[in-house]
Every structure is written in C-alpha cells, then in structure tokens.
Amino acid sequence: MTSEFYTIEQVSETLGIHQKTVRRYIGSGKISAQKIGGSWRINPDSLNIFLESCDTNTRSKNELSKDDFCIFMDSEYFNSDESLQVCSIVDCFVSNENVKELLKDVMAIVADYTLESKKCRFNYVYDDVESKIRFVFWGTPSFMYSIMDIAKNYE
C-alpha cells in the first residue's frame, strides 16, 4: 500500500503559511498528522478535511488569527545586537482614505532604520468595517518613539 504523505514544509509552502503555523495547527488538532520516523507527516485526506473546515466565506478577508500574529513574533528575523528591544501592538482607528497615508509614514520610518542597519519589523491588518488598522511593531526604543510620533498625527 503506497500512500503519499506531506511534510510540514510541503504543507507550509502549499498553504502559504509559516511552518510554525502548520505545527500549531497540528498541536491544536486543526490538522491531523502522524509522526513517521520522528517527523510529522500529513495525509492528503487530512489536509483536505482541514481545508474544507476553513470557512473562508464567513471570515473577513483581513482578519488575522491569533496564530498569524504569534508566527510573526516567532520568526527567526527577530534578533539584534541592540541591548534593548521593544514589541508593541498599536490599534489606529483611521478612515479608509487615511490608511495609505499612515502606511506610507510607517514605511518611511522603517526604511530610515533599515538604511542605518538597525533592525525593526512590523506587521499589520486593516479591518475596513471598523476602520481600524492593527500594527505589531518590534525594534529599539528610538524606533518606537518615531512610530508613536507619527501616530500622533492620526489621533
């Protein structure tokens, strides 16, 4: 009997999600998997059951799950030689017209810090129904100060 099994890496690439998200889905029982030879393997039928259980029609196109933000913070990109690093979640209630301007301002600060070879990261999701953008920022206190300084313009 030959049966094809997928690795965590293959499922991650197929679904376009981080490998740690796949592992969390396995751990929470969202995706059924078996350990074979010390590695997790996912049966195609189990993957199909998971995909069918995802109700994409009722989930907002911009809604992020708790897993999505956890994966953002678990990323290997969060290391720095800086002695102090800060992480913050910031909710901004802005109109649809101001979202692009706010993102442009944030990107300008990120670009400045990147040019100075300083590490900083951010992720965001915009809920157009509530007119709210949620950011997760990571970086030095001076980076956070710059972010909060421009956020004042959107109060």
C-alpha positions in Angstrom: 0.0 0.0 0.0 1.5 3.3 -1.1 0.2 6.5 0.3 1.6 9.9 -0.2 2.2 12.0 2.9 3.2 15.6 3.1 5.9 17.1 5.2 5.3 20.2 7.3 7.5 22.1 4.8 5.3 21.0 1.9 2.1 22.0 3.6 3.6 25.3 4.6 4.6 26.1 1.0 1.2 24.8 -0.4 -0.9 26.9 2.0 1.5 29.9 2.0 1.9 29.9 5.8 4.8 29.6 8.1 6.0 26.1 9.2 5.3 27.1 12.8 1.7 27.8 11.9 1.4 24.3 10.5 2.9 22.9 13.7 0.5 24.9 15.8 -2.4 23.6 13.7 -1.2 20.0 14.3 -0.8 20.7 18.0 -4.2 22.1 18.3 -5.8 19.3 16.3 -6.8 21.5 13.4 -4.7 19.4 11.1 -4.5 15.6 11.7 -0.9 14.3 11.4 1.2 11.3 12.4 4.8 11.0 13.4 6.6 8.7 11.0 10.3 8.2 11.5 10.4 11.1 14.0 8.9 13.6 11.6 5.4 14.8 11.2 3.6 13.6 8.1 0.2 14.9 6.9 -2.1 12.6 4.9 -3.7 14.4 1.9 -7.1 13.4 3.1 -6.4 15.1 6.5 -5.2 18.2 4.7 -8.4 18.2 2.6 -10.6 17.9 5.7 -8.7 20.8 7.2 -9.2 23.0 4.1 -12.9 22.1 3.9 -13.3 23.1 7.6 -11.9 26.6 6.9 -15.0 28.7 6.3 -13.4 31.4 4.2 -16.8 32.9 3.3 -17.5 33.9 6.9 -14.0 35.1 7.8 -13.2 38.6 7.0 -10.6 38.9 4.2 -8.4 41.0 6.6 -8.9 39.0 9.8 -5.8 37.6 11.2 -5.9 34.7 13.6 -4.0 34.6 16.9 -1.7 32.1 15.2 -0.8 34.6 12.5 0.5 37.2 15.0 2.3 34.6 17.0 4.1 33.4 13.9 5.1 37.0 13.1 6.8 37.2 16.5 8.3 33.7 16.4 10.1 34.4 13.2 13.9 33.9 13.0 14.2 37.6 11.9 13.8 38.8 15.4 17.4 39.0 16.6 19.6 42.1 17.1 22.8 43.2 18.7 20.8 46.1 20.4 20.8 45.9 24.2 17.1 46.8 24.4 14.3 45.7 22.1 10.6 46.6 22.4 7.5 45.0 20.9 4.1 46.7 20.8 0.6 46.3 19.4 -1.0 49.5 18.3 -4.6 50.0 17.1 -5.3 53.0 15.0 -8.9 53.9 14.1 -8.5 55.7 10.8 -10.7 56.3 7.8 -10.2 54.3 4.6 -8.7 57.5 3.0 -6.0 57.8 5.7 -4.8 54.2 5.7 -2.5 54.6 2.7 -1.0 57.8 4.2 -0.4 56.1 7.6 1.3 53.1 5.9 3.4 55.4 3.8 4.5 57.2 7.0 5.3 53.9 8.8 7.2 52.6 5.7 9.4 55.8 5.7 10.4 55.2 9.3 11.1 51.6 8.6 13.2 52.5 5.6 15.3 55.0 7.6 16.0 52.5 10.3 16.9 49.8 7.7 19.3 52.2 5.9 21.0 52.8 9.3 21.4 49.0 9.5 19.2 48.9 12.5 16.7 46.1 12.8 13.0 46.8 13.1 9.9 44.9 12.0 6.2 45.4 11.7 3.1 43.7 10.6 -0.5 45.0 10.2 -4.0 44.1 9.3 -6.8 46.5 8.4 -10.4 46.0 9.2 -12.4 48.2 6.8 -15.7 47.5 8.6 -14.3 49.0 11.9 -11.9 51.4 10.1 -9.2 50.0 12.3 -5.6 49.1 11.5 -3.7 46.9 14.0 0.1 47.1 13.9 2.7 44.9 15.7 6.0 46.7 15.9 9.4 45.4 17.0 12.6 47.4 17.4 14.6 49.7 19.5 13.0 52.3 21.8 14.1 55.1 19.4 12.2 53.2 16.6 9.1 53.0 18.8 9.4 56.7 19.6 9.5 57.6 15.9 6.4 55.4 15.2 4.5 56.9 18.1 5.5 60.4 17.0 3.9 59.9 13.6 0.9 58.0 15.1 0.0 61.3 16.9 -0.9 62.7 13.5 -3.8 60.2 13.2 -5.4 60.8 16.7 
